[in-house]
Amino acid sequence: MNPKIPEVLMELSGLVAFNAQPDVDPADRASALGLTAMLLAVAAQEFDRAAARHVEENRAVRALLARGAAVVADAALAERLRSLAATADEDLRVSALQAANSALRAGLIELHAAVEAVDGAEAKALESEIWSELVVSTERRVLAGAPV
């Protein structure tokens, strides 16, 4: 599950409004406010880095897709990969960057499956680079204070 920040903030708004009512049990209010504080901290971190993270990741995935188009044997897949690699992040709204990221990652999954089935040094090197990008992609999403 990957909730979007605007949806989380709207939910938190409702939670705060509900818990501001005088008849809410103090224990329930304390629990809700603790959760709200934690989620607001996460939202603040993600707000600050989301666009940069997506642009960086989209750039890295596009480079892998461009390389992969020359490695895969399936002509239709190669064309899809070239088409995805040729896209650009012109709209810097996080929602647009997320949509581009989803499309690029779907292409990366296809590429990854294809290169796993190909013998040869170039395919194995590309597979290794894909795994490296997946590790870096995960590291980009680590929250400050999160146990590692």
N, C-alpha and C positions, 0 to 999 in steps of 0.2 A: 504494500500500500504506500502510495506516495501522495499525501494530501498536498493540495496547492495552498500557498500562503493566504490568498484572499479568502478561501473557504475556511481556513483555520481561524483567521481573524474575525470573520462573521460569526462563527460558532462561539468564540470567546466573548464577543460582544453580547451575545444572547445569554451566555453563562453569567457574566458579570451583572447584567441587568436583572436576571432572575434572582441572583444571590444578594442583590441590594434590597430586596423586599424584607420588611421587618419580621415577617413570620417564618423565615427560613431558619432551620435549626443551626445553631452556631457551629457545631461539628461539621455539618454538611457544607456550610459557608467556608470554613477554614480549609477543608479538603478541596473545594472548587477553586478557591483563591490560590492555593498552592499549585494546583495543576495549571491554572491560568498563568501564573508567574513563570513556570517552567516553559510552557508553550510560547509565551511571548519572547522569552530569551532565545529559543530556537528560531522563531520567526525573524527576530532581529538579525541573527547571524546569517540566516539564509537570504534575507532581503539584501544585505550588503554584498554578498558574494555571488548571488544566483546568475546574474547576467555574465559576469566574467567567467564563471565556471562553465556555463553553457557555451560561450564563444570559444573558450580554450578547448573544450572537449569536442565541439563540432569541428573545429579546425583539425584536430588530431585524427578524428574518425574519417573525415574527408580525405586526408592524406592516405590512410590505410585503404580506403575504398578505391582510390585512384590506382594505387599499386596493385591491389587485388584484381582489378579489371584486366590487367595484363597477365595474370597468373591463372585465372580460372579457365576451364575448357568450354563451359557453357556460354555460347554467344549471347543469349538473352540475358543471362545473369551479368555478364561483362558489361552489356549496354546499360542495365539498371544501375550497376555500380558507378559507371562513368557519369551517368545522369545525376546521381546523388552527389558524387564528388564535385560536380560542377556547380552545385548550389552555393549560395552565399547567405550570410546572416545580415541582411539589409535592415530588417525590422528588429530592433533591439529590445522590444517589449519581452519580458520574461515568458509570457504565454507563447509568443511566436518562436522564441529560442527553444522552449520546451518541445513544441511541435516539431521543429526541425530536428532536434536531438532525438526524438522518438523515431522519426523516419530514418535518420542516419543509423541509429542503433539497430533498427530492423535490418537494414542493409548489411551492417557489420555481422549480425547473426548469420545471415545467408552466406556471407563471405567466409566466416569462420567455419561453418559446416562444409563449405566447398573445399577450402584449403586443407582441411583435415583428411579429405579423401584423395588428395593429390600427392604423388611422390615427387621428390626433388628438393634440392637445397633451397631454392627460392620460396617454395610453398612452406617449407618448415620454418624458414626465417620469418616469413610473414605471419605464420601462426604464432610464433614466439612474440612478435611485436604486438599482435592482437591481445595476447594474454597480458603483456606488459601494460598496454593501454587500459585494459579492464581493471588491473590492480591500481593504477594511477587514478582512474575514474572513481574507484571506491574511496581512495584516500582523499580525493577532492571533496567528498561528501561528509567526511568526519567532522563532527561538531566539537567545538572547544569544550573541554571537560568531559568528553565521552570516553568511557573506558575502551582501551585498545587491546 
